[in-house]
Amino acid sequence: MSRKPAAPKKSPAGKALEAAAKPVEALERALDPLATALKRATTKKTEPQPKKAAAEAAAPKPAKNAMPVSPLAVPFPKIPPIAGVQLATGRAGFYKQDREDLMVMRFARGTSGAGVFTRHGIGSAPVDWCRKHLEMTKGADVRALVVNAGCANAFTGKPGADAVRRVASAVAKRFDCRQRDVMVASTGVIGVLLDDTKIAQRLPDVETRLTDDGWAGAAQAIMTTDTFPKGAYAEAVIDGEKVRIAGICKGSGMIAPDMATMLAFVATDAAISPTALQTLANLYTRNTFNAITVDGDRSTNDTLLLFATGQSGAPNITRAGDRRLADFREKLEAVLQDLALQLVRDGEGAGKFVKVTVTGAESSASARKIARTICESPLVKTAFAGEDANWGRIVMAVGRADEPIDRDRVSVKFGPLVAAQDGLIAPTYDEAKMSAYMKNQELEVSVDVGVGRASATMWTCDLTKQYVAINGDYRS
C-alpha cells in the first residue's frame, strides 16, 4: 500500500497517533495526550455497551462435558461475512473429550496485519513467531491464521519454536503463501510441547470446510475454560463506504493487564495500511484488554491480532489519524471493549461483574494503579462474592496502592449509594440499602482519592469457591 504523492496536512490527532506506533513503553507515556487528541478528531462518540442484549443469534451449544455457562454470559452476535476472510474449524485431538480445538482463517491477498502481545517474561513460541514475522514483513500481506486450544506451547524451548515453524510451513503449502505470512496462536497448558503433526494431518479436511460464515464455530473452537463463545460485530463508514468489523476472543482465568490470558482476533474489510492498523491496535488495547482483570495473573500466550483485508471498496487509509477514519476508530474501540468485557463476564467462577472507577487522582497512571489494586484484592473480590458492601476493604486497597491520596478526602460509593465521604463513614450510610444493592449481578464502585483531576476505569469480577475448584482441577 502506498501514499498519495501529495499527502494532506496532518492534523494534531494524526501526528499523535502516528507517534503511538513506536514501542509500547513510549506509547504508555504518550497515551493521555494521544487519547485527548483522538477524541477531538472524532466527530461523535458513544459509550460502548458491555452487554449484547440485542444480539440477533444465540450462542452455539457448549461442548459435551463443558462447565455450566457463566450467569453473566451474553449471547453470541450474528456476524455476517467479512469480505476477504474465510474460517474453518476441526478436531486435532489436543483434548481427550470430543470437541473441536483447531481454527483456521484464510485472508485475501494484500491483507494488512497488526498485533499486540504479552509482555510476560516467558512468552510462548507462537507469540515469538507472530511478533518476529509481523516486524519482518511490516504487517504486509498476511494470508492465514491457525489457532489451537489445549496446548499453549509455552516454555518449550527450541522444540516449541520448531513446532510453530512446521505448522506455518504446512499451512503455507496448502494456501500457496510464505511461512512468514502465516500467524500462529496457541492456548492451553503451559510446559507441554505442541504436537504439530496433529494440526498438519487435519489441514486437508479443514481447508475443504473453509467458509465466510464460520465466526460462531471459530469462537467455540478456541475456548479452554471458557463457558461461552465470545464475539463482537460493528459496522462503520469510511468516506461514505460501509465497512464491517468482526472479532472473537477467548479467556476466562489468568486475566490481567499487559495483557490478559486471552487470544483475540479481529478482522475488517476496510483498506488500512499495516502501520496505521498497528497504531490503532496499540492505542485501543490500553482501555479495553488492558483495563480488565480477573485474577491478576498474566499469561505467556496473550495475543491480539488485527487484520484488514481491503475488500470493502472503501478508500485505502495510510494514516491512523486520517479524519475519514473517525467512525471506524470509534467502532473498532467498541468491538475491542465488547470482547474484553466478555472475558470478565466469563471469569472463572464469576457471579458478579464489577466496574471500578477511580477519580481525583494525581495522574492517569496513578488512577489506573489504584483501580487495579482494588480490582485484584482477594479481600475485595471475596466481599463481592459474599454480597458484602465492605467499604473498609476498598479503603484498604486504595491505601496499599502506594499512590498519592488525601486520606481525609477519600470517598467511596457502591452504585448511587455513598459508603464513605471525606475520610469517614458517610452520614447517610444505610446498611440495608447497601446489602440490597450488593445482590445485583452487576456492580459499580466509585472512589475519589482527593488529590487531582485524573481518572481511570477497570473491570473485574468476584472471587468464588468455584475459581479454586476450576484451577485445582485444571490438569486433572
Secondary structure, 3 states (H helix, E strand, C coil): CCCCCCCCCCCHHHHHHHHCCCCHHHHHHHHHHHHHHHHHHCCCCCCCCCCCCCCCCCCCCCCCCCCCCCCCCCCCCCCCCCCCEEEEEECCCCCCCCCCCEEEEEECCCCEEEEEECCCCCCCHHHHHHHHHHHHHCCCCCCEEEEEEEECCCCCHHHHHHHHHHHHHHHHHHHCCCHHHEEEEEEEECCCCCCHHHHHCCHHHHHHCCECCCHHHHHHHCCCCCCCCEEEEEEEEECCEEEEEEEEEECCCCCCCCCCCCEEEEEECCCECHHHHHHHHHHHHCCCHHHECCCCCCCCCCEEEEEECCCCCCCCECCCCCHHHHHHHHHHHHHHHHHHHHHHHCCCCCCCEEEEEEEEECCHHHHHHHHHHHHHCHHHHHHHHCCCCCHHHHHHHHHHCCCCCCHHHCEEEECCEEEEECCEECCCCCHHHHHHHCCCCEEEEEEECCCCCEEEEEEEECCCHHHHHHHHCCCC
